[in-house]
Amino acid sequence: MGNQISQKNTKEEELLSKWSSKEQEQLNQTKDLPSCFVKELFASFTEHATRTEYLETAYKLVKLKDTDSIYPFFQTCVHKYNISLKVFVSWIVISAIPLWFDQKVNTKNYDSSRLVDFLLNHAKEQESQTSQSMDWLLEPGEKKENDHDDWELKSICSPSQIDSNEFINWLNNTPSFFRLFCLAAEYAFFGSNNAKGLHKRRLDHMVSPQLNSITFSELLSPFDYFLLSQYLPSTSLSSDTKDLSHQLIFSSKRDGVSWQVFVNTIVGSGSVLIVIKSKDGSIFGGYVDETLYQKTDWYGNTSNFLFQLEPKCGVWLSTSTNDHYQYLCWGKKSLPNGFGMGGQFDYSGLWIDSDFLHGHSRAGPACSTFKSPQLTQEDTFLVDEVE
């Protein structure tokens, strides 16, 4: 018995030696459960039969960030609480986004469901789209399996029946979820993080970009903001040489429905994220990396992307099929006047007329520049709000 205790102490000492003295102190401290953190998830991280198991779990999940260790952790949650993968993902999202956002905002006032659905299904939807592009290889009469529908059913089944291979394949194709999981695990074992290494943590998507105001948007929730930030280039996330903060430079609700005010604000302002709400309730937009200016032709670069948040979530990156990344022109009689992204004149992935009232999103069936679908319920829309 004495030998067993000695071996146990040796194992604990070995595990503790892998952390700095400050980290060891944090591991030993009792953590306060933040109001945002799902208590069942917190208990699954921190409650173990032995001290050695606790230290081993912390080492694998936080120090090694071992993806293979996340499935056993998920299974522990399934066995204890009879949950589905969708519930597990929602626990991580609800617990981690307030830690990532790092602002004094009650995220309980916002709906997390579209981010949860995106994390669950986006990778499978991408696989499905790739598969559809290969349909011409099928033999006549050959039936294609719909893996996406099968995955959706499996993800909501309680208790989850998803096996290790399915889970790891999904996890490896969903890096945004992996980051949120690591953030939740980090807090559960070590508590609040200090500001050290903030620049690197922002580049690693572990902390939100710096905001000059917590009331940064009427159209984007912190959950939406996390999703879109995953696709921003590093130059729009953080800088260690200059002040880089995200700020709301235009809001039609605040500044009025004015094309001239809109273009005067965005021209020369550097990279911008444009968010539109149409009268039919759709929320969508695009990221423009290269500084906007008036030009009678298309310009921009491959960092641009289009997105949709309502009624579905999706992000579409450049395909490099053409260079129609952005267009901004007004006051020209012989040319289209408005703001556009992708496709071509009259058939843009996203277009706002210079009357600032009308727009269109014509895919037919996908925008050539971004491979994006129609972003609104109809191919033309009426503008409700713009940020």
Secondary structure in CASP SS format (residue, H / E / C, confidence):
PFRMAT SS
TARGET T0000
AUTHOR 0000-0000-0000
METHOD secondary structure of the structure
MODEL  1
M C 1.00
G H 1.00
N H 1.00
Q H 1.00
I H 1.00
S H 1.00
Q H 1.00
K H 1.00
N H 1.00
T H 1.00
K H 1.00
E H 1.00
E H 1.00
E H 1.00
L H 1.00
L H 1.00
S C 1.00
K C 1.00
W C 1.00
S C 1.00
S H 1.00
K H 1.00
E H 1.00
Q H 1.00
E H 1.00
Q H 1.00
L H 1.00
N H 1.00
Q C 1.00
T C 1.00
K C 1.00
D C 1.00
L C 1.00
P C 1.00
S C 1.00
C C 1.00
F C 1.00
V C 1.00
K H 1.00
E H 1.00
L H 1.00
F H 1.00
A H 1.00
S H 1.00
F H 1.00
T H 1.00
E C 1.00
H C 1.00
A C 1.00
T C 1.00
R H 1.00
T H 1.00
E H 1.00
Y H 1.00
L H 1.00
E H 1.00
T H 1.00
A H 1.00
Y H 1.00
K H 1.00
L H 1.00
V H 1.00
K H 1.00
L C 1.00
K C 1.00
D C 1.00
T H 1.00
D H 1.00
S H 1.00
I H 1.00
Y H 1.00
P H 1.00
F H 1.00
F H 1.00
Q H 1.00
T H 1.00
C H 1.00
V H 1.00
H H 1.00
K H 1.00
Y H 1.00
N C 1.00
I C 1.00
S C 1.00
L H 1.00
K H 1.00
V H 1.00
F H 1.00
V H 1.00
S H 1.00
W H 1.00
I H 1.00
V H 1.00
I H 1.00
S H 1.00
A H 1.00
I H 1.00
P H 1.00
L H 1.00
W H 1.00
F H 1.00
D C 1.00
Q C 1.00
K C 1.00
V C 1.00
N C 1.00
T H 1.00
K H 1.00
N H 1.00
Y C 1.00
D C 1.00
S C 1.00
S H 1.00
R H 1.00
L H 1.00
V H 1.00
D H 1.00
F H 1.00
L H 1.00
L H 1.00
N H 1.00
H H 1.00
A H 1.00
K H 1.00
E H 1.00
Q H 1.00
E H 1.00
S H 1.00
Q H 1.00
T H 1.00
S H 1.00
Q H 1.00
S C 1.00
M C 1.00
D H 1.00
W H 1.00
L H 1.00
L C 1.00
E C 1.00
P C 1.00
G C 1.00
E C 1.00
K C 1.00
K C 1.00
E C 1.00
N C 1.00
D H 1.00
H H 1.00
D H 1.00
D H 1.00
W H 1.00
E H 1.00
L H 1.00
K H 1.00
S H 1.00
I C 1.00
C C 1.00
S C 1.00
P C 1.00
S C 1.00
Q C 1.00
I C 1.00
D C 1.00
S H 1.00
N H 1.00
E H 1.00
F H 1.00
I H 1.00
N H 1.00
W H 1.00
L H 1.00
N H 1.00
N C 1.00
T C 1.00
P H 1.00
S H 1.00
F H 1.00
F H 1.00
R H 1.00
L H 1.00
F H 1.00
C H 1.00
L H 1.00
A H 1.00
A H 1.00
E H 1.00
Y H 1.00
A H 1.00
F H 1.00
F H 1.00
G C 1.00
S C 1.00
N C 1.00
N C 1.00
A C 1.00
K C 1.00
G C 1.00
L H 1.00
H H 1.00
K H 1.00
R H 1.00
R H 1.00
L H 1.00
D C 1.00
H C 1.00
M C 1.00
V C 1.00
S C 1.00
P C 1.00
Q C 1.00
L E 1.00
N C 1.00
S C 1.00
I C 1.00
T C 1.00
F C 1.00
S C 1.00
E C 1.00
L C 1.00
L C 1.00
S C 1.00
P H 1.00
F H 1.00
D H 1.00
Y H 1.00
F H 1.00
L H 1.00
L H 1.00
S H 1.00
Q C 1.00
Y C 1.00
L C 1.00
P C 1.00
S H 1.00
T H 1.00
S H 1.00
L C 1.00
S C 1.00
S C 1.00
D C 1.00
T C 1.00
K C 1.00
D C 1.00
L C 1.00
S C 1.00
H E 1.00
Q C 1.00
L C 1.00
I C 1.00
F C 1.00
S C 1.00
S H 1.00
K H 1.00
R H 1.00
D H 1.00
G C 1.00
V C 1.00
S C 1.00
W H 1.00
Q H 1.00
V H 1.00
F H 1.00
V H 1.00
N H 1.00
T H 1.00
I H 1.00
V C 1.00
G C 1.00
S C 1.00
G C 1.00
S C 1.00
V E 1.00
L E 1.00
I E 1.00
V E 1.00
I E 1.00
K E 1.00
S E 1.00
K C 1.00
D C 1.00
G C 1.00
S C 1.00
I E 1.00
F E 1.00
G E 1.00
G E 1.00
Y E 1.00
V E 1.00
D C 1.00
E C 1.00
T C 1.00
L C 1.00
Y C 1.00
Q C 1.00
K C 1.00
T C 1.00
D C 1.00
W C 1.00
Y E 1.00
G C 1.00
N C 1.00
T C 1.00
S C 1.00
N C 1.00
F E 1.00
L E 1.00
F E 1.00
Q E 1.00
L E 1.00
E E 1.00
P C 1.00
K C 1.00
C C 1.00
G E 1.00
V E 1.00
W E 1.00
L E 1.00
S C 1.00
T C 1.00
S C 1.00
T C 1.00
N C 1.00
D C 1.00
H C 1.00
Y C 1.00
Q E 1.00
Y E 1.00
L E 1.00
C E 1.00
W C 1.00
G C 1.00
K C 1.00
K C 1.00
S C 1.00
L C 1.00
P C 1.00
N C 1.00
G E 1.00
F E 1.00
G E 1.00
M E 1.00
G E 1.00
G E 1.00
Q E 1.00
F C 1.00
D C 1.00
Y E 1.00
S E 1.00
G E 1.00
L E 1.00
W E 1.00
I E 1.00
D E 1.00
S C 1.00
D C 1.00
F C 1.00
L C 1.00
H E 1.00
G E 1.00
H E 1.00
S C 1.00
R C 1.00
A C 1.00
G C 1.00
P C 1.00
A C 1.00
C C 1.00
S C 1.00
T C 1.00
F C 1.00
K C 1.00
S C 1.00
P C 1.00
Q C 1.00
L C 1.00
T C 1.00
Q C 1.00
E C 1.00
D C 1.00
T E 1.00
F E 1.00
L E 1.00
V E 1.00
D E 1.00
E E 1.00
V E 1.00
E C 1.00
END
